[in-house]
Amino acid sequence: MISSIFDALTGFISSTGWILILALLIDRLFGEPKSWHPLIFFGRWVDLCRQYCQLPLMENSARQRWAGVLAWGLAVVPPVWLLAYLCMALPTWLENVLSVLVLYFAIGWQSLREHGLAIAKPLNALPLGRSDLDEARLAVSRIVSRDTQSLSPDEIAKAGIESVLENGSDAIFAPIFWFLILGAPGVLLYRLANTLDAMWGYKNEKFLYFGWFAARFDDVLNYLPARLVVYSYGACGHWRIALASARRPSARWKSPNAGPVMAAGAGALGIELGGDAIYFGKAESRPILGEGVKPQPKHLLEAISLVDKSVYLWGLVICLLL
C-alpha cells in the first residue's frame, strides 16, 4: 500500500520532492521527539570514540589533530556507510520511507520555531512585566552561549534573532541541501558532522587541536548551503540590503558561514545585529551586521517569519525544478 501511495505521488512530483514535503510536514506537526532522539545514541557512541582516540593534553598539536581525525572517522563513517548500504539494498518504496524518517530527524524547523517563540511571546506581552522578562531571559539562555541575566528586552530580542537566523541555516537548509546532493546518506553525514562540531569544536585546551577537523569539516559542509540561505533571506525580505550586508567584510566575523547568514538576515529585516556582548563573563566587541534600526522584540517574530518564508521558497523551487 505504501509503495502504491509513493507511485501515485511521484506521478506529479518526483520522489525527492515528496520525501522533502513529507519530512517537513512531519517536523512541522510533531517537532522533535520529546522523550528520545537518535542523536542521543550517537552522542554515547561519540563519547566512546573520543575516549578511545584522544591523547593526553601534553601531546603535540599534530598528533592531537590526527587523533581527532581518527575519532571523527570512527564516529561518522560506520553509520553513514550502513545507511548507504540499506538504501541500496531496500526496495524503492522502503528506501523512500527511510529517507523521510532520516530527513525528519535531521531537520529542526519546528524546534527552532518553538525556541524562538518561547523568547518572543513573553517579550511581546504588553505591558511587559518582571516575570515576562525573566521568562524571556531563561528562554534565550537555552539557545545562546552569552550571559543573559542582565539583558534588556531589546538585547534579548537581538540575541534571539541572531540565533534564529544562524541556526536556520544549520538546522533546516543545510540538511535539505545535502539530501538533494547525496540523498539520505548525505543528510546523515551532515547531521553527524554538525553534531561533532557542536561537541568537539570548542577552542579550549581540551578540544583546540582534537576538535580542529570536526570544526573545519562542518565549515566545508555548510559553505554552499549558507550562501544559498543568504539569497533566500534576501528573496524573502529586502533583497538589495541583504546581499550588500552579506558581502561586507564585517560579515566574515568569526565564522565563514554564520556571519554572512546573520548579516543577510539582518539586512532582509532592515535591522542591525552584532555589536558588544558578554560571553562567559568576558565582553566581546563584534562588528555590526546588517543595516537599519536597532532590533526590538517585534523583530524576533519577523525573523521567525523570515525563516518560515525561506522554507516555503525552498520547497516550492525544489518541487518545480524536480
Secondary structure as the mmCIF struct_conf table of DSSP 4:
data_model
#
loop_
_struct_conf.conf_type_id
_struct_conf.id
_struct_conf.beg_label_comp_id
_struct_conf.beg_label_asym_id
_struct_conf.beg_label_seq_id
_struct_conf.end_label_comp_id
_struct_conf.end_label_asym_id
_struct_conf.end_label_seq_id
HELX_RH_AL_P HELX_RH_AL_P1 ILE A 2 LEU A 9
TURN_TY1_P TURN_TY1_P1 THR A 10 PHE A 12
BEND BEND1 ILE A 13 ILE A 13
HELX_RH_AL_P HELX_RH_AL_P2 SER A 15 PHE A 30
BEND BEND2 GLU A 32 GLU A 32
BEND BEND3 LYS A 34 SER A 35
HELX_RH_AL_P HELX_RH_AL_P3 PRO A 38 CYS A 53
HELX_LH_PP_P HELX_LH_PP_P1 GLN A 54 PRO A 56
TURN_TY1_P TURN_TY1_P2 LEU A 57 MET A 58
BEND BEND4 GLU A 59 GLU A 59
HELX_RH_AL_P HELX_RH_AL_P4 SER A 61 ALA A 89
BEND BEND5 LEU A 90 LEU A 90
HELX_RH_AL_P HELX_RH_AL_P5 THR A 92 ALA A 106
HELX_RH_AL_P HELX_RH_AL_P6 TRP A 109 LEU A 123
TURN_TY1_P TURN_TY1_P3 ASN A 124 ASN A 124
BEND BEND6 LEU A 126 PRO A 127
HELX_RH_AL_P HELX_RH_AL_P7 ARG A 130 SER A 141
TURN_TY1_P TURN_TY1_P4 ARG A 142 ILE A 143
BEND BEND7 SER A 145 SER A 145
STRN STRN1 ARG A 146 ARG A 146
TURN_TY1_P TURN_TY1_P5 GLN A 149 SER A 150
HELX_RH_AL_P HELX_RH_AL_P8 PRO A 153 GLY A 168
HELX_RH_PI_P HELX_RH_PI_P1 SER A 169 PHE A 173
HELX_RH_AL_P HELX_RH_AL_P9 ALA A 174 TRP A 200
BEND BEND8 ASN A 204 ASN A 204
TURN_TY1_P TURN_TY1_P6 GLU A 205 GLY A 211
HELX_RH_AL_P HELX_RH_AL_P10 TRP A 212 ALA A 235
TURN_TY1_P TURN_TY1_P7 CYS A 236 CYS A 236
BEND BEND9 GLY A 237 GLY A 237
HELX_RH_AL_P HELX_RH_AL_P11 TRP A 239 ARG A 247
BEND BEND10 ARG A 248 ARG A 248
HELX_RH_3T_P HELX_RH_3T_P1 PRO A 249 ARG A 252
BEND BEND11 TRP A 253 LYS A 254
TURN_TY1_P TURN_TY1_P8 PRO A 256 ASN A 257
HELX_RH_AL_P HELX_RH_AL_P12 ALA A 258 LEU A 269
TURN_TY1_P TURN_TY1_P9 GLY A 270 GLY A 270
STRN STRN2 ILE A 271 ILE A 271
STRN STRN3 GLU A 272 GLY A 274
STRN STRN4 ALA A 277 TYR A 279
TURN_TY1_P TURN_TY1_P10 PHE A 280 GLY A 281
STRN STRN5 LYS A 282 GLU A 284
STRN STRN6 ILE A 288 GLY A 290
BEND BEND12 GLY A 292 GLY A 292
STRN STRN7 VAL A 293 VAL A 293
HELX_LH_PP_P HELX_LH_PP_P2 LYS A 294 PRO A 295
HELX_RH_AL_P HELX_RH_AL_P13 PRO A 297 LEU A 321
#
